[in-house]
Amino acid sequence: MLYRVEGLVIRSSDYGEGNKIITLLTPTYGKQGIVVRGAKKLKSRYGALAQLFTYGDYSYYKGGTLGTLNSGEIIESFRELREGLEGPAYAAYAAELTDRAINDDEAATYLFHQLKACQSALAGGKDPQIVLRAYEMKVISAAGYAPMLDECVSCGNPDGPYRFSSLAGGALCYRCRHRDSTALELEDAVWKLLRVFLALDLRRLGNVAVKTSTKRQLQLAMRRWMDTHLNLNLKSRGFLDQLEKYGELLGEPRKRPEPSPPTGEAGDGTV
């Protein structure tokens, strides 16, 4: 049967001497594995369609587990995400997280648009650490593990202060803290961002200036949560950790474009 879909390449691997197998995240059929014949050859018509992060229109035949590409057209190459060191590292983490957290046959319309927005934000120079934390929240929500943040998960108390418990399922009030001795005490700014990320459509993510200490707590909270509920061993995460640690040791601030004037997008501001 012939299928035609829009898709984002979230995995690409060599297959035989001249071919590649790609995994597409599609809005209509979830994840789809497709053989792209001749993709490794220099003069291949479809080599660019097999590159990681590519957003394209794909036509393929499928009768079994894998499809075979019939034709295709690039809609957006996201070339910026394959250049330098940081771009590929952050984008590869988002792609691998998506691939590992979502089952092949799960409908992924919403997550498809969130990943595309994530890639656009990274390519556009928005703070990659904030972009990834927001996208992580989209992935865990899609997987069915969204945290409860607006009231105590144990007693329903709507008034903080809270601690963040990955074991209990989210916020724990002062009366229920004993239920998880490892629960995290977070800055108010971190709670604010967690709630924003839970409700936010990434297509409306604006420019947010976030303190280093807030970023660290935000990363710790999200990592604890994902390790508890998804338990994924991601190769890209280890590389990303080394890259960020190296950058901190050098003491060099990340080069980013000047913020654009306020646009009314959700998330614009300073935290």
C-alpha positions in Angstrom: 0.0 0.0 0.0 1.2 3.5 -0.8 1.3 6.1 2.0 2.0 9.8 1.9 2.8 11.6 5.1 4.6 14.7 6.5 7.3 13.6 8.9 10.3 14.6 11.0 13.3 12.3 10.9 14.1 11.3 14.5 16.5 8.5 13.7 18.7 7.6 10.7 21.0 4.6 10.5 23.0 2.8 7.8 21.5 -0.2 6.1 23.7 -2.3 3.8 26.3 -0.6 1.6 24.3 2.3 0.2 21.0 2.5 2.0 19.6 4.1 5.2 16.7 3.3 7.5 15.0 6.3 8.9 12.3 6.6 11.6 9.8 9.3 10.9 7.5 10.9 13.5 4.3 11.6 11.6 1.1 13.3 12.7 -1.1 10.6 11.3 0.6 7.2 11.8 2.9 7.8 14.7 6.5 6.5 14.2 7.2 4.9 10.8 10.3 3.1 9.7 11.3 3.6 6.1 14.2 2.2 3.9 15.7 4.9 1.7 17.6 3.1 -1.0 20.8 4.6 -2.2 20.7 7.4 0.4 24.4 7.1 1.2 25.5 7.6 -2.4 26.9 11.0 -3.3 24.4 11.7 -6.1 21.4 10.2 -4.3 18.1 11.9 -5.1 16.8 11.2 -1.6 20.0 11.4 0.5 18.9 14.7 2.1 15.5 13.2 3.0 17.3 10.7 5.2 19.2 13.3 7.2 18.4 13.6 10.9 16.0 16.4 11.9 14.7 16.9 8.3 11.0 17.8 7.9 9.6 16.6 4.7 6.8 15.1 2.6 7.3 11.3 2.2 5.6 8.8 -0.1 6.4 5.2 0.6 5.2 1.6 0.1 4.6 -0.5 3.1 3.4 -4.1 3.3 5.3 -5.3 6.4 7.3 -3.8 9.3 9.3 -1.4 7.2 8.3 0.8 4.3 10.3 1.7 1.2 10.6 5.3 0.1 9.0 6.0 -3.3 9.4 9.7 -3.5 9.7 12.7 -1.2 10.3 16.5 -0.9 12.0 18.5 1.8 9.7 21.0 3.5 12.3 22.3 5.9 15.9 20.9 6.2 16.7 22.3 9.7 20.3 22.6 8.4 21.2 24.7 11.4 20.7 21.8 13.7 23.4 19.8 12.0 26.1 22.5 12.2 28.6 23.1 15.0 28.5 21.2 18.3 25.6 22.5 20.3 22.9 22.4 17.7 23.3 18.7 16.9 23.7 17.8 20.6 20.4 19.4 21.8 18.4 18.4 18.7 19.7 14.8 18.9 18.5 14.7 22.6 15.0 15.8 21.6 14.9 13.3 18.8 16.1 10.4 20.8 13.8 11.2 23.7 10.9 11.2 21.3 11.9 7.9 19.7 12.4 6.1 23.0 9.4 7.5 24.9 6.7 7.0 22.3 5.4 3.6 21.0 5.5 3.0 17.3 1.8 2.8 16.8 0.7 5.7 19.0 -1.0 8.6 17.3 1.3 11.6 17.6 -0.3 14.6 16.1 0.2 16.9 19.1 3.7 15.7 19.8 4.7 16.0 16.1 3.8 19.7 16.2 5.6 20.1 19.6 8.8 18.5 18.3 8.7 20.6 15.1 8.3 23.7 17.3 11.2 22.5 19.5 13.4 22.1 16.5 12.3 25.6 15.2 13.1 27.1 18.5 16.6 25.5 18.7 17.3 26.5 15.1 16.1 30.1 15.9 18.6 30.5 18.7 16.3 30.4 21.7 17.9 29.2 25.0 18.3 25.4 24.3 18.1 24.5 28.0 14.8 26.1 28.4 13.5 24.7 25.1 14.5 21.2 26.1 12.9 21.4 29.5 9.6 22.6 27.9 9.8 19.8 25.4 10.5 17.2 28.1 7.3 18.3 29.7 5.4 17.7 26.4 6.9 14.2 26.1 6.1 13.1 29.6 2.6 14.5 29.2 2.2 12.6 25.9 3.4 9.4 27.7 0.8 9.8 30.4 3.1 10.9 33.3 2.3 14.6 33.7 3.0 15.8 37.3 0.3 17.4 39.5 1.6 20.9 40.3 -1.3 23.1 41.6 -2.3 21.1 44.7 -0.8 18.5 47.0 -1.0 15.1 45.4 -1.5 13.5 48.8 -4.2 15.6 50.5 -5.3 18.1 47.9 -4.1 21.1 49.8 -4.2 24.0 47.3 -1.8 26.2 49.3 2.0 26.0 49.2 4.8 26.0 49.8 5.3 22.6 48.2 8.2 20.3 47.5 8.5 18.4 44.3 8.2 14.7 44.5 8.8 12.4 41.5 7.8 9.4 43.7 4.5 10.8 44.9 3.5 12.4 41.6 4.2 16.1 41.9 3.6 18.7 44.7 3.7 17.7 48.3 2.6 20.3 51.0 4.3 20.8 54.3 1.9 18.4 56.0 2.8 15.6 53.6 6.5 16.1 53.1 7.2 13.0 55.2 5.9 10.8 52.4 9.0 11.5 50.4 12.2 12.5 52.1 13.9 13.0 48.7 11.4 15.6 47.5 13.0 18.7 46.1 12.7 22.2 47.6 12.5 24.4 44.5 12.7 28.2 43.9 9.4 29.9 43.2 10.7 30.6 39.7 11.1 26.9 39.0 7.5 26.1 40.1 6.3 28.9 37.8 8.2 27.5 34.8 7.1 23.9 35.5 3.4 25.1 35.5 4.0 27.2 32.4 5.6 24.3 30.5 2.8 21.9 31.5 0.2 24.2 29.9 2.2 25.8 27.1 2.0 24.9 23.4 5.6 25.1 22.3 4.6 26.8 19.1 3.9 29.9 21.4 7.2 29.8 23.3 8.7 33.2 23.6 12.1 34.4 24.8 12.7 33.8 28.5 15.8 34.9 30.4 16.4 32.4 33.2 19.0 32.5 36.0 21.6 29.8 36.0 20.5 28.5 39.4 16.9 28.3 38.2 18.0 26.3 35.1 19.9 23.9 37.3 17.0 23.3 39.6 14.7 22.9 36.6 16.9 20.4 35.0 17.2 18.4 38.3 13.5 18.3 38.8 12.7 17.2 35.2 15.5 14.6 35.3 14.3 13.1 38.5 10.8 12.9 37.1 11.9 11.3 33.8 14.2 8.8 35.5 11.4 7.8 37.8 8.6 7.5 35.3 10.3 6.9 31.9 13.6 5.3 33.0 15.3 5.8 29.7 19.1 5.4 29.2 19.7 8.0 26.5 23.1 8.2 24.8 22.5 11.7 23.8 21.9 12.8 27.4 25.4 11.7 28.5 27.0 13.6 25.6 24.9 16.7 26.4 25.9 16.6 30.1 29.6 16.5 29.1 29.1 19.4 26.7 27.4 21.6 29.2 29.9 20.7 31.9 32.8 21.6 29.6 31.1 24.9 28.8 30.8 25.7 32.5 34.5 24.8 33.2 35.5 27.2 30.4 33.3 29.9 31.9 32.2 31.0 28.5 28.6 32.2 28.2 26.6 30.7 25.4 26.4 33.0 22.3 22.9 33.8 21.5 21.2 36.3 19.3 19.9 39.5 20.9 16.3 39.0 22.1 13.6 40.3 19.8 11.2 42.9 21.0 8.2 41.6 23.0 5.8 39.8 20.7 3.0 38.8 23.1 4.1 35.1 22.9 3.6 33.0 25.9 6.7 32.8 28.0 8.2 36.2 27.1 10.0 37.7 30.1 12.6 37.1 32.8 12.6 34.5 35.5 
